[in-house]
Amino acid sequence: MKTTLVSMFALTLVASAGTVYGQCSTTCTDKATKAECPTMTAREVVEEAGDKKDIVDTAVAAGSFNTLAAALKAAGLVEALKGKGPFTVFAPTDEAFAKLPKGTVETLLKPENKAKLTAILKYHVVSGNVMAKDVKSGSVETLAGQRIDIVAEKGAVTVDKAKVTKADIEATNGVIHVIDTVILPSDKTVVQTAAEASNFKTLAMLLEKADLIGALSGEGPFTVFAPTDDAFAKLPKETVESLLKPENKAQLQEILKFHVVSGRVFSDAALKAGKAKTLQGGEIAIKSEKGKATVNGANLTATDLDASNGVIHVIDTVILPSKK
């Protein structure tokens, strides 16, 4: 989970496209070397063919991304990743897919699971041509909408804890960085994410009473400024009790919808915008002063919690819409 406002620090990936796949450290340029090192680099495969290939064909030619290629085909993403782009792909090897629980890949390849497979694959792709020297530490938005976390510690680089083992494999429409583990986006909605967290019991209960669970479980995406149980506890006891009465359902819905914004708005974008229109119709003010970020005066205590249909930012006070 991302629990602080995003800050970006420069780092350099430690691998290069000239590094071969496998254990061999020599360049496969002659027959003797190729016999010793049968697995060529993706770049050598491309150069031997006489021209550069797009991202999909480069991956296929490398020989170590067969599962990824099959998954892209099953998800109907081949043509998209053959497009102009550019794209940056964090590509799991066949060995990375083999780490998943037995039967997972076979299940994902079934037609009825196409949407889930598509979301997973898009989670490995970032828009733009991001070479190793340009990679920054922090959170980066993927084509799936959710963000991945890039971290560097003691010369090792990880993407959502998956290790980057090779970098800068160039293609005509982007670049591939190889990772050793399949990374998975959140598959829970904003409602499910809140319901499973220990500090949103009151919010989850009120959403159910207001009949908003179905709406917020939809495709969205939604940005939820979620008050904790402690935030609701700040309200007078009679306030929550009153809102739970059937005759006050409309008022409860107004209050809850005042905490929701249409779209997936991450913290940096929210602070830059300075304001946002809520589903209730009113507008909230988003500020950062003296290192503290607030939403209508409520402190943002955690941000950018990914969900399958949006993002959650945690606030320490319930915010109330103006009376009409």
BELKACOR-V753579 format. One record per helix or strand. SS is the DSSP state (helix for helix, strand for strand). FROM is the first residue (numbers start at 1). LEN is the number of residues. If there is no record, write none. Layout:
SS_FROM_LEN, SS_FROM_LEN
This chain:
strand_9_2, helix_31_6, helix_42_8, helix_55_8, helix_66_9, helix_78_4, strand_87_6, helix_94_5, helix_104_5, helix_111_12, strand_125_3, helix_132_3, strand_136_6, strand_147_7, strand_156_4, strand_162_10, strand_174_6, helix_190_7, helix_201_9, helix_213_4, strand_222_6, helix_229_5, helix_237_7, helix_246_12, strand_260_3, helix_267_7, strand_275_4, strand_283_7, strand_292_4, strand_298_10, strand_310_6
